[in-house]
């Protein structure tokens, strides 16, 4: 025991002949047997308690001391003992198997006896599948013979409660353990072949287990898989003595490719969202959407199953790794190695439900998913070199150059809608689409579509509306951006196109509350004109004449409502986003056909409600930066001109007063003539009774006025 702990041990034993108790001290790799008197029989106690201590140092091998420690001096003849004391001993299967080595000790009744054979007879050979026994006979360490038997137990099939009888056959006798004396608790689970009776799970010689490191589950070809809706594998499990049913909720599951680094999505699985365990009765069993496997707890433990749904037309080997950890039992792990033959080669496949709306006026490029179109899984040299979509009796070519063609489970390939709505097609009326690929060696082949098949409808030709957007919420700011569409005119910029722009912005920026078009105008001769249609014409199908010609460009301005705390950052991010391939992909266009117009600063909320419609709604948006700069310069020049005119008038007036008085020389000093302006528009009443807005004097009043002026002539300074 001390050797296992790595420390010192003290073994106490009684010497039968002298009656002296000794203390054996373990020290390092040997044993220093220091016989120190601690008590005596027959009156020796007082003398031995004094300093007269006899020391006897005996050097023994560590293994011998360990055996003496384990068995003591009271080892009864015919009795079995083990180095382990925690029985039933828990052991966990690791990828379907586990081996355990245990030491047993037996004291024969005859000290001259020897072992002839050690036999292990398991209660269930499906749980305890094999063993290997070795032994050592020790006749020198003790006063009796000791058999040290080492047994390696093998558990390679089922989990469960393992009991057995160990029989030791010697020259003179036969010794056996009890069935329940040294049992094992084999923790874990195994998966059986579909259709296996849980009451007849097979054996190592009649294997029906498909899980584990040395076993696999062969599902045949992709054609065989198409015949099976879901695979149901019975589960044999064992957890502990209290609850023998395995706790599947503790399992972690990981899906990975058997070869290489690309998982070909034979089974859908996302550990963060998919449940690993459910309780239901079946078959059939319900699986969560997007989740291709689950452990099902039935009405009883015998009804527990593992359910797996394999995606159609997938091939190749893949692995499901399972592990679980229990603080009392230990760590368990296993795997399910799945095989789907790579020949025959499956057809190219399009996943279900890929519906798109095409723009009435064209100039789009739209994504579709496909698999089994390149090598692998296609045979070497027979990858796809081109493709087309056919709808409304019209072909729309695929653009491979836009796609990432490195090895993937599923590829995104882009279909070009350059020409717009075909003749005879009705807008907003969907029609089933067909896909074709041209392969390097095998020629053209049609794509198999999983139901429901892809559909295509064309948008209406309705022009984009600009309802405008304002804001009265102090928690939000208005941020306006401009988007250039080089292939359209304002008249061909449809409502569908504008909706793509606003939806892309709202999906990209979660703090954006609302987005609306504020104006649609012709594209000015700017930096975008140089990139207009740079390579777009080369993208036209050589076999189909374009039904739509490129426009002269459109600028679509968008007003967005953004949380005030992030409006500055979002404005910068929006302007960056609009010039990226990501934005072009989000609006289903080439990056050569769209981009960013000059942006405008954020707008703070107004003081009160502002109409979103009508002449006061502000739908035209704020002025661009260059217009504001021009207006500022003009305003400054006008201000300078006004100041100059005012100075000129003041100076001119001063010169007039120095040369000629506006008053007459006759009459009282500083009194204007009756026909003077100051006289007719006096502000206050003067001493003659004339007041504001007084009429000119007539008759006798004039004569009296002239008399006063004659009597009091004007004083000239």
Secondary structure, DSSP 8 states (H G I E B T S, - for coil): -HHHHTS--EEEEE-TTT--EEEEEEETTEEEEE---S--SSS-HHHHTSS-------EEEHHHHHHHHHH-TT--TT-EEES---SSEEEE-BTTBEEEEEEEEE--SSTT--EEEEEEEES-TTTS-EEEEEEEEE-SSSSS-EEEEEEEEEE-S--EEE-EEEEEEESS-EEE--TTTT-EEEEEEEEB-TT--TT---BTTB--B--STT--EE---HHHHHT-S-EEEEEEEE--SS--S--GGG-EEEEEESSSS----SS---TTTS-SEEE---SS----TT--EEEEE-SSGGG-EEEE---TT--S-EEEEEEEEETTTEEEEEEEEEE----S----EE-S---EEE-TT--EEEEEEEBSSSTTTS-TT--EEEEEEEETTEEEEEEGGGS--SS-SSEEEEEEE-S-S-TT--TT--EE-EEEEEETTTEEEE-EE-SS--EEEE----B----------TTEEEEEEEEEETT--GGG-BHHHHHHHHHHHHHH-TTEEEEEEEEEEE--SSTTGGGTTSSTGGGS-SSS--SS---S-EEEEEEEEEEGGGHHHHHHHHHHHTTSHHHHHHTTS-TTSEEEE-----B---SS---SSSTTS-TT----HHHHHHHHHHHHHHHHHHHHHHHHHHHHHHHHHHH--SS-SSSSTT---TTSHHHHT-SS--TTS--TT-----THHHHHHHHHHHHS-----
